[in-house]
Amino acid sequence: GQQLNQSPQSMFIQEGEDVSMNCTSSSIFNTWLWYKQDPGEGPVLLIALYKAGELTSNGRLTAQFGITRKDSFLNISASIPSDVGIYFCAGQLDDYKLSFGAGTTVTVRA
Amino acid sequence: DTAVSQTPKYLVTQMGNDKSIKCEQNLGHDTMYWYKQDSKKFLKIMFSYNNKELIINETVPNRFSPKSPDKAHLNLHINSLELGDSAVYFCASSQGGVVGYTFGSGTRLTVV
C-alpha cells in the first residue's frame, strides 16, 4: 500500500494548548481516518472522513478531509494529559486495505 | 467483553522456532486482518480474510501463513523465526471493507 507522510513526527504539549498534525499522500483516497494508539494497546479509531472538504468533530478533536483528497489534518483543542499517545492517519480507497502514516507521538512537556 | 482478542500478549522465542498467534473477534464482522508494527511504529498490512477467503496477501515471506477456520478467527503461524520478525503483530476486524477497523491489543514477538 501507499505510505502517507505524516507530520510532525513528534510534539510536546502543554495542558490547555491546541495542537495540530497533518498527513499528505501522493495518491488520492476515498476515506481518511485518524487513530490513536496508547502504550501496549492497539490503535483506536477517533474520526472517519468520507467526503472531500468534510470537516468532522469528535469532542475536542476536529479533522478535515482535504479538497484534493490527498491530505487531512487533525486538531486537538485544549489538550489534557490523557491526549498523549501516538496518532496515526490512514487512507483507504475502495478495497479493504488501510495505508497508515508513520505516526505523530504526542508527549507532555515537563 | 473484549471485541478483538489476541493471544499471547507477549512471545519470546529463539531463532529457528515455529510459533503461532491466535485472534478471535466477537463483533460478528466478516473480515479480519493481520498488521505488523515495526520498531519505528509503522503499521503495514500483511493479510486479510473475508468470510474465510484470503483477499489480501501482501509481500510477506512464505514463512508466514495465516489460517481462518471460521470468520471469527484468524491465526498466524510463523515458521523458522528470524531476528527481523521481532515486532508487534496486530489483528483487526471490520464488516466488509467498511472503515473503522477494530484492532486487538497486539502481540509483541521478540526473537532472540
HADDOCK unambig.tbl for C-alpha pairs under 7 A between the chains (distance, minus, plus):
assign (segid A and resid 40 and name CA) (segid B and resid 105 and name CA) 6.76 0.50 0.50
assign (segid A and resid 41 and name CA) (segid B and resid 105 and name CA) 4.34 0.50 0.50
assign (segid A and resid 41 and name CA) (segid B and resid 106 and name CA) 6.47 0.50 0.50
assign (segid A and resid 42 and name CA) (segid B and resid 90 and name CA) 6.98 0.50 0.50
assign (segid A and resid 42 and name CA) (segid B and resid 103 and name CA) 5.44 0.50 0.50
assign (segid A and resid 42 and name CA) (segid B and resid 104 and name CA) 5.56 0.50 0.50
assign (segid A and resid 42 and name CA) (segid B and resid 105 and name CA) 4.33 0.50 0.50
assign (segid A and resid 42 and name CA) (segid B and resid 106 and name CA) 5.97 0.50 0.50
assign (segid A and resid 43 and name CA) (segid B and resid 103 and name CA) 6.20 0.50 0.50
assign (segid A and resid 44 and name CA) (segid B and resid 103 and name CA) 6.99 0.50 0.50
assign (segid A and resid 45 and name CA) (segid B and resid 100 and name CA) 6.23 0.50 0.50
assign (segid A and resid 95 and name CA) (segid B and resid 97 and name CA) 6.37 0.50 0.50
assign (segid A and resid 96 and name CA) (segid B and resid 97 and name CA) 4.53 0.50 0.50
assign (segid A and resid 100 and name CA) (segid B and resid 43 and name CA) 6.19 0.50 0.50
assign (segid A and resid 102 and name CA) (segid B and resid 41 and name CA) 6.64 0.50 0.50
assign (segid A and resid 102 and name CA) (segid B and resid 42 and name CA) 5.05 0.50 0.50
